[in-house]
C-alpha cells in the first residue's frame, strides 16, 4: 500500500476516490496511523499537523484508538497529541466520552473538549461528567463548560441519579455537583436546596471571615451596620440570599453573565456580596461596571451619594496601583463631605475629618509651605479609620449577622450563575 497516494486521494475532488481512500486507510489503521505519527518528525508548528489530522479524521475510530495508544506510550509529544485528538467527528463520540473519564487530568480535559465541540449528549458523557465533579477538586475546565452546555438536557437524568438508592454515594454526590455546575443552586430540587441552605446557616456562626485583598487593586463600599438594609434598593440588588463570607466573596469575584433582557437584547448581570456586620460596618463587593454606572469618576460620586441617601452614611474606596489611582469618598445624607483622589498628585475636597493627620500639623513642617490638606492618608490606611480595613478582617473581628448574596437585575435568580461556590 502506498500511503502517499491514498493521502493524495483524500484531497481529490472526486468523492468516490476520497471515500475509497478513506476506507482503505481505515482498513489498515494499525499500520497507517503509526506511519502517519512517525512522519511528524520534528514538526514544531500546529499548522504542520493539518495533513495528518485530515487523514486521522477520515480513518475515524480506529485512528482515535491508535493515536491514544501511541500517546500513552509517549510515542507522540503531548502538545501534538492534544491537537491531533481534536481531528475526529461524531463517529468517535464514545471514545471522547471514555477519554473524558480518564484519570489523567489533561487527557480528561481533551475528552470533554471533544464532547463540547461535537455537542455530544450521551449517557457515557453524563457519567464521565458525574465522575469528574464528584471529587470536587481538580475538575477539568472543559467539564464545567460541558455541564453548562447540556444542563437542560441532563437535568432530569441527574436529578434521577441524585435520588436513586441503587447508585453509589459518590455518583449521587457527583450528580448534585453536576447540577450545580450546570445551573447553579437553583438547578437542585427543593430537598437539596433546603439542605444547602441549612448547611450555610450552620457554617455561618463559626466562620472566620476573610475579605478580598486590596493588593495591587480593589474596590468596595461601606455603610453602617444599623442602616445597611438600604443597600439593596440603592444599588438595585435583587433576590438576596444568606451566604457565608467565603461563598459571597467567590461569587462577587466571578464572571458576569448575559441573559435576555426585557427588550430582547442581552442584559449583563452580576452578583454583589454584602458582608455580615464587621466591627459595626457592612462592606459591599461586586462588579464595578454594573454597580457604578457611566463615567467612572462621576459614577463613583453618584453611587456613594445615592447609597448615603438610603443608609444615612456611605463610603467608597477604589485602588488601582497599575493605573496610579487611590480614591476614598465619604458621603452623608446624599452629599459628599470629604473625598481624596490621587492619580499622581493628591487632590482633596471637603473639610479634614478628625482622625486625619495632616502634614501642616507636624512639627517638622512649615505651615506656610504646605497645602491645608497635604499629608492625609490614602485609601489603604484611611479605611481603617473610616470603617473597616478588609485586609485586617479576621479572627479578632467582631461579627454580627450573616452576609447576603444578591443579583444586579430582577427576575434572573441565582440559577443563571452556574458553578459551585465554596460554602
C-alpha positions as a printed NumPy array, in Angstrom:
array([[  0.   ,   0.   ,   0.   ],
       [  1.314,   3.42 ,  -0.96 ],
       [  0.198,   5.712,   1.804],
       [  1.24 ,   8.789,  -0.159],
       [ -1.15 ,   8.063,  -2.994],
       [ -4.023,   7.39 ,  -0.577],
       [ -3.358,  10.655,   1.216],
       [ -3.345,  12.454,  -2.116],
       [ -6.703,  10.867,  -2.918],
       [ -8.153,  12.418,   0.255],
       [ -7.661,  15.826,  -1.408],
       [ -9.35 ,  14.755,  -4.604],
       [-12.442,  16.469,  -5.988],
       [-13.763,  13.02 ,  -6.841],
       [-15.991,  11.951,  -3.914],
       [-15.688,   8.288,  -4.882],
       [-11.875,   8.422,  -4.742],
       [-11.996,  10.155,  -1.362],
       [-14.389,   7.549,   0.038],
       [-12.329,   4.668,  -1.311],
       [ -9.082,   6.104,   0.057],
       [-10.615,   6.693,   3.491],
       [-11.988,   3.135,   3.578],
       [ -8.616,   1.688,   2.602],
       [ -6.814,   3.767,   5.215],
       [ -9.313,   2.652,   7.872],
       [ -8.755,  -0.996,   6.982],
       [ -5.04 ,  -0.555,   7.556],
       [ -5.327,   1.763,  10.576],
       [ -2.95 ,  -0.317,  12.697],
       [ -0.241,   0.231,  10.095],
       [ -1.218,   3.624,   8.72 ],
       [ -1.573,   5.568,  11.959],
       [  1.913,   4.669,  13.286],
       [  3.328,   5.624,   9.892],
       [  1.486,   8.958,   9.999],
       [  2.744,   9.671,  13.504],
       [  6.314,   8.719,  12.637],
       [  6.188,  11.111,   9.69 ],
       [  5.628,  14.008,  12.067],
       [  9.353,  14.043,  12.772],
       [ 10.414,  17.335,  14.23 ],
       [  7.206,  19.233,  13.495],
       [  7.195,  22.436,  15.539],
       [  4.058,  24.227,  14.341],
       [  0.434,  23.268,  14.828],
       [ -0.264,  24.197,  11.186],
       [  2.052,  21.399,  10.029],
       [ -0.212,  18.852,  11.717],
       [ -3.141,  19.589,   9.412],
       [ -2.439,  16.891,   6.771],
       [ -2.144,  14.251,   9.484],
       [ -5.308,  15.487,  11.189],
       [ -7.204,  15.274,   7.912],
       [ -6.108,  11.676,   7.423],
       [ -6.961,  10.7  ,  11.001],
       [-10.402,  12.243,  10.667],
       [-11.142,  10.191,   7.558],
       [ -9.964,   6.981,   9.219],
       [-12.187,   7.655,  12.242],
       [-12.496,   5.464,  15.369],
       [ -9.589,   3.101,  14.618],
       [ -7.298,   6.116,  14.251],
       [ -8.57 ,   7.571,  17.532],
       [ -7.704,   4.365,  19.385],
       [ -4.3  ,   4.054,  17.712],
       [ -3.417,   7.683,  18.405],
       [ -4.45 ,   7.365,  22.047],
       [ -2.381,   4.192,  22.448],
       [  0.662,   5.917,  20.951],
       [  0.11 ,   8.895,  23.232],
       [  0.054,   6.658,  26.302],
       [  3.28 ,   5.032,  25.155],
       [  4.854,   8.514,  24.868],
       [  5.458,   7.99 ,  21.155],
       [  3.752,  11.321,  20.465],
       [  4.528,  14.552,  22.233],
       [  1.756,  15.836,  24.486],
       [  1.196,  19.042,  22.544],
       [  0.967,  17.098,  19.26 ],
       [ -1.443,  14.514,  20.658],
       [ -3.604,  17.181,  22.29 ],
       [ -4.051,  18.833,  18.893],
       [ -4.408,  15.654,  16.855],
       [ -7.131,  14.343,  19.167],
       [ -9.287,  17.265,  18.03 ],
       [ -9.433,  15.854,  14.491],
       [-12.289,  13.41 ,  14.935],
       [-16.01 ,  13.64 ,  14.211],
       [-19.141,  12.18 ,  15.85 ],
       [-18.173,   8.657,  14.93 ],
       [-15.74 ,   8.946,  17.845],
       [-18.261,  10.242,  20.377],
       [-17.911,   7.152,  22.571],
       [-14.12 ,   7.433,  22.533],
       [-14.317,  11.084,  23.573],
       [-16.615,  10.131,  26.468],
       [-14.214,   7.396,  27.569],
       [-11.318,   9.851,  27.357],
       [-13.291,  12.362,  29.43 ],
       [-13.43 ,   9.751,  32.204],
       [ -9.672,   9.136,  32.052],
       [ -7.804,   9.541,  35.378],
       [ -5.247,  11.75 ,  33.632],
       [ -6.432,  15.339,  34.15 ],
       [ -5.111,  16.65 ,  30.833],
       [ -6.471,  13.764,  28.787],
       [ -9.827,  14.084,  30.522],
       [ -9.971,  17.761,  29.563],
       [ -9.297,  16.825,  25.934],
       [-12.146,  14.311,  26.095],
       [-14.587,  16.906,  27.375],
       [-13.366,  19.348,  24.755],
       [-14.285,  16.804,  22.089],
       [-17.743,  16.294,  23.59 ],
       [-18.208,  20.056,  23.682],
       [-17.086,  20.585,  20.099],
       [-19.43 ,  17.895,  18.821],
       [-22.205,  18.81 ,  21.283],
       [-22.482,  15.147,  22.223],
       [-25.34 ,  14.297,  24.553],
       [-24.914,  10.752,  25.805],
       [-25.179,   8.631,  28.929],
       [-21.435,   7.977,  28.684],
       [-20.735,  11.711,  28.59 ],
       [-23.05 ,  12.319,  31.534],
       [-21.39 ,   9.567,  33.558],
       [-17.941,  10.966,  32.808],
       [-19.136,  14.375,  33.989],
       [-20.608,  12.945,  37.195],
       [-17.405,  11.059,  37.949],
       [-15.161,  14.078,  37.421],
       [-17.14 ,  16.549,  39.508],
       [-17.858,  14.089,  42.332],
       [-14.448,  14.642,  43.937],
       [-14.762,  18.409,  43.995],
       [-11.052,  19.022,  43.314],
       [ -9.161,  19.394,  40.038],
       [-12.296,  19.331,  37.915],
       [-11.292,  19.636,  34.242],
       [-12.096,  23.105,  32.979],
       [-13.962,  21.77 ,  29.943],
       [-16.062,  19.52 ,  32.178],
       [-17.637,  22.65 ,  33.668],
       [-18.335,  24.008,  30.18 ],
       [-19.88 ,  20.668,  29.21 ],
       [-22.138,  20.752,  32.271],
       [-23.366,  24.218,  31.3  ],
       [-23.83 ,  23.395,  27.626],
       [-26.032,  20.348,  28.221],
       [-27.607,  21.335,  31.524],
       [-31.164,  21.481,  30.202],
       [-30.861,  18.019,  28.655],
       [-29.003,  16.428,  31.544],
       [-31.001,  17.911,  34.434],
       [-33.806,  15.29 ,  34.578],
       [-31.33 ,  12.41 ,  34.442],
       [-29.038,  13.991,  37.036],
       [-31.94 ,  14.586,  39.399],
       [-32.944,  10.961,  38.947],
       [-29.427,   9.772,  39.786],
       [-29.427,  12.046,  42.812],
       [-32.419,  10.153,  44.257],
       [-31.537,   6.633,  43.039],
       [-30.758,   4.404,  46.072],
       [-29.212,   1.816,  43.772],
       [-26.251,   4.021,  42.81 ],
       [-23.23 ,   4.709,  44.981],
       [-22.953,   7.746,  47.278],
       [-20.183,   9.04 ,  45.012],
       [-22.499,   9.01 ,  41.993],
       [-25.267,  10.742,  43.941],
       [-22.758,  13.338,  45.123],
       [-21.459,  13.786,  41.585],
       [-24.975,  14.186,  40.209],
       [-25.616,  17.003,  42.67 ],
       [-22.313,  18.672,  41.786],
       [-23.027,  18.38 ,  38.058],
       [-26.429,  20.016,  38.552],
       [-24.841,  22.95 ,  40.35 ],
       [-22.015,  23.226,  37.811],
       [-24.565,  23.471,  35.021],
       [-27.324,  25.567,  36.541],
       [-26.304,  26.88 ,  39.926],
       [-28.067,  26.081,  43.164],
       [-31.479,  26.697,  41.572],
       [-30.951,  23.536,  39.498],
       [-31.355,  21.428,  42.642],
       [-34.737,  20.136,  43.736],
       [-36.44 ,  21.563,  46.827],
       [-34.996,  18.91 ,  49.116],
       [-31.374,  19.595,  48.126],
       [-31.848,  23.351,  48.128],
       [-33.169,  23.155,  51.682],
       [-30.173,  21.021,  52.685],
       [-27.732,  23.555,  51.21 ],
       [-29.477,  26.417,  52.995],
       [-29.257,  24.516,  56.298],
       [-25.554,  23.888,  55.724],
       [-24.97 ,  27.588,  55.055],
       [-26.736,  28.604,  58.254],
       [-24.79 ,  26.003,  60.258],
       [-21.458,  27.268,  58.909],
       [-22.135,  30.983,  59.288],
       [-21.75 ,  31.282,  63.103],
       [-18.325,  29.605,  63.206],
       [-16.855,  31.148,  60.071],
       [-13.743,  33.314,  60.36 ],
       [-14.254,  35.995,  57.704],
       [-11.621,  36.707,  55.076],
       [-12.194,  39.501,  52.561],
       [-10.564,  40.277,  49.197],
       [ -7.137,  41.865,  49.491],
       [ -6.56 ,  45.341,  48.082],
       [ -3.059,  44.389,  46.958],
       [ -2.476,  45.937,  43.516],
       [ -6.149,  46.793,  43.015],
       [ -9.578,  46.589,  44.572],
       [-12.748,  48.48 ,  45.304],
       [-15.54 ,  48.294,  47.862],
       [-18.156,  50.338,  49.695],
       [-19.035,  50.539,  53.386],
       [-22.215,  51.501,  55.255],
       [-23.178,  51.423,  58.947],
       [-24.404,  48.044,  60.113],
       [-27.502,  49.605,  61.685],
       [-28.791,  51.039,  58.391],
       [-27.47 ,  48.583,  55.799],
       [-30.931,  47.484,  54.616],
       [-30.947,  50.485,  52.284],
       [-28.114,  48.959,  50.241],
       [-30.39 ,  46.702,  48.192],
       [-32.708,  49.45 ,  46.967],
       [-29.898,  51.959,  46.482],
       [-27.826,  49.635,  44.293],
       [-30.7  ,  47.844,  42.553],
       [-29.917,  44.436,  44.037],
       [-32.428,  41.601,  43.91 ],
       [-33.148,  38.099,  45.203],
       [-30.864,  38.313,  48.228],
       [-29.947,  35.095,  49.993],
       [-27.962,  34.303,  53.161],
       [-24.42 ,  33.248,  52.347],
       [-21.106,  32.523,  54.008],
       [-18.318,  35.042,  53.56 ],
       [-16.266,  32.531,  51.549],
       [-19.098,  31.929,  49.091],
       [-20.049,  35.596,  48.929],
       [-16.531,  36.711,  48.086],
       [-16.147,  33.991,  45.463],
       [-19.473,  34.874,  43.834],
       [-18.766,  38.609,  43.768],
       [-15.457,  37.95 ,  42.007],
       [-16.93 ,  35.513,  39.478],
       [-17.623,  36.417,  35.882],
       [-20.736,  38.246,  34.811],
       [-23.257,  36.589,  32.508],
       [-25.516,  37.726,  29.69 ],
       [-29.229,  36.904,  29.793],
       [-32.129,  38.002,  27.56 ],
       [-33.338,  41.423,  28.675],
       [-36.903,  42.797,  28.636],
       [-36.35 ,  44.312,  25.184],
       [-34.867,  41.131,  23.758],
       [-31.291,  42.408,  23.814],
       [-28.66 ,  40.8  ,  26.022],
       [-28.575,  42.031,  29.609],
       [-25.334,  41.698,  31.572],
       [-25.881,  40.565,  35.161],
       [-23.524,  40.027,  38.078],
       [-23.618,  39.24 ,  41.783],
       [-22.919,  41.519,  44.73 ],
       [-21.937,  40.474,  48.238],
       [-22.971,  42.391,  51.347],
       [-20.846,  41.204,  54.252],
       [-22.083,  40.419,  57.75 ],
       [-21.637,  43.279,  60.186],
       [-17.9  ,  43.644,  60.823],
       [-16.971,  45.87 ,  63.762],
       [-20.202,  47.758,  63.201],
       [-19.957,  48.096,  59.385],
       [-21.204,  46.251,  56.332],
       [-18.996,  46.161,  53.231],
       [-20.2  ,  45.695,  49.657],
       [-18.221,  43.912,  46.933],
       [-19.244,  43.23 ,  43.356],
       [-18.815,  44.075,  39.65 ],
       [-17.696,  47.697,  39.322],
       [-19.146,  48.209,  35.843],
       [-22.62 ,  47.081,  36.966],
       [-22.803,  48.849,  40.33 ],
       [-21.091,  52.058,  39.173],
       [-22.815,  53.243,  36.011],
       [-21.475,  55.72 ,  33.466],
       [-18.257,  57.688,  33.71 ],
       [-16.123,  56.016,  36.423],
       [-15.385,  59.157,  38.441],
       [-18.841,  60.692,  38.219],
       [-20.286,  57.223,  38.732],
       [-18.39 ,  56.742,  41.994],
       [-19.644,  60.101,  43.29 ],
       [-23.228,  59.421,  42.245],
       [-23.19 ,  55.883,  43.666],
       [-21.839,  56.797,  47.108],
       [-24.224,  59.756,  47.366],
       [-27.211,  57.584,  46.429],
       [-26.105,  54.934,  48.903],
       [-25.864,  57.562,  51.652],
       [-29.445,  58.687,  50.958],
       [-30.67 ,  55.191,  51.796],
       [-28.202,  54.388,  54.585],
       [-27.512,  57.822,  56.056],
       [-23.757,  57.398,  55.608],
       [-21.663,  55.674,  52.927],
       [-18.028,  55.284,  51.952],
       [-16.38 ,  54.369,  48.661],
       [-12.831,  53.036,  48.207],
       [-11.01 ,  52.474,  44.906],
       [ -7.411,  51.352,  44.362],
       [ -5.508,  50.624,  41.176],
       [ -1.745,  50.545,  41.617],
       [ -1.125,  49.922,  37.915],
       [ -3.124,  52.972,  36.924],
       [ -1.952,  55.037,  39.886],
       [ -5.439,  55.568,  41.328],
       [ -6.102,  55.92 ,  45.065],
       [ -9.562,  57.179,  45.994],
       [-11.777,  57.352,  49.055],
       [-15.054,  59.22 ,  49.379],
       [-17.366,  59.825,  52.336],
       [-20.981,  60.894,  51.869],
       [-23.78 ,  61.675,  54.305],
       [-27.467,  62.075,  53.518],
       [-26.903,  62.359,  49.782],
       [-23.893,  64.709,  49.798],
       [-20.145,  64.1  ,  49.667],
       [-18.494,  65.606,  52.754],
       [-14.924,  64.515,  52.129],
       [-13.014,  62.966,  49.252],
       [ -9.419,  62.113,  48.483],
       [ -8.221,  61.274,  44.976],
       [ -4.666,  60.663,  43.879],
       [ -3.548,  59.942,  40.343],
       [ -0.116,  61.37 ,  40.771],
       [ -0.607,  64.474,  42.912],
       [ -3.359,  64.053,  45.546],
       [ -6.44 ,  66.261,  45.483],
       [ -8.92 ,  66.83 ,  48.309],
       [-12.404,  68.201,  48.745],
       [-14.274,  68.92 ,  51.947],
       [-13.008,  69.596,  55.426],
       [-10.475,  67.209,  57.001],
       [-12.022,  64.629,  59.3  ],
       [-10.976,  64.47 ,  62.978],
       [ -8.746,  61.417,  62.557],
       [ -6.722,  62.824,  59.641],
       [ -3.089,  63.61 ,  60.366],
       [ -2.079,  66.417,  58.072],
       [  1.389,  67.499,  57.097],
       [  0.613,  71.009,  58.316],
       [  0.025,  69.582,  61.819],
       [  3.53 ,  68.135,  62.104],
       [  6.251,  69.992,  63.986],
       [  8.651,  69.214,  61.165],
       [  6.651,  71.248,  58.662],
       [  6.296,  74.933,  57.944],
       [  2.509,  75.504,  57.676],
       [  3.076,  78.311,  55.239],
       [  4.729,  75.923,  52.763],
       [  2.105,  73.143,  52.924],
       [ -1.36 ,  72.933,  51.388],
       [ -4.011,  72.774,  54.076],
       [ -4.835,  69.157,  53.201],
       [ -1.35 ,  67.842,  52.489],
       [ -0.374,  64.564,  54.092],
       [ -3.772,  62.943,  54.578],
       [ -3.807,  59.165,  54.155],
       [ -4.663,  57.125,  51.068],
       [ -7.441,  54.529,  50.91 ],
       [ -5.427,  51.614,  52.324],
       [ -4.855,  53.497,  55.568],
       [ -7.981,  55.666,  55.631],
       [-10.382,  52.715,  55.509],
       [ -9.299,  51.583,  58.991],
       [-10.181,  54.999,  60.443],
       [-13.366,  55.418,  58.428],
       [-14.84 ,  51.923,  58.868],
       [-13.073,  48.574,  58.332],
       [ -9.788,  47.621,  56.68 ],
       [-10.597,  44.495,  54.587],
       [ -7.029,  43.252,  54.97 ],
       [ -7.339,  43.357,  58.782],
       [-10.582,  41.358,  58.975],
       [-10.019,  38.018,  60.696],
       [-10.357,  36.099,  63.952],
       [-10.404,  39.237,  66.109],
       [-13.122,  40.987,  64.105],
       [-16.487,  41.345,  65.833],
       [-19.031,  39.705,  63.531],
       [-22.795,  40.044,  63.737],
       [-25.446,  38.542,  61.493],
       [-24.666,  36.963,  58.149],
       [-23.773,  38.077,  54.648],
       [-26.133,  38.411,  51.704],
       [-25.634,  37.457,  48.074],
       [-27.785,  39.354,  45.557],
       [-28.009,  39.807,  41.779],
       [-27.908,  43.068,  39.846],
       [-31.117,  42.585,  37.846],
       [-34.641,  41.404,  38.717],
       [-36.109,  38.128,  37.548],
       [-32.75 ,  36.465,  36.894],
       [-32.318,  34.418,  40.065],
       [-29.187,  32.635,  41.176],
       [-29.655,  29.655,  38.896],
       [-28.433,  31.675,  35.937],
       [-24.95 ,  31.654,  37.5  ],
       [-23.547,  28.153,  37.021],
       [-20.795,  26.647,  39.086],
       [-20.24 ,  25.704,  42.694],
       [-19.378,  28.107,  45.465],
       [-17.03 ,  27.332,  48.347],
       [-19.641,  27.211,  51.071]])
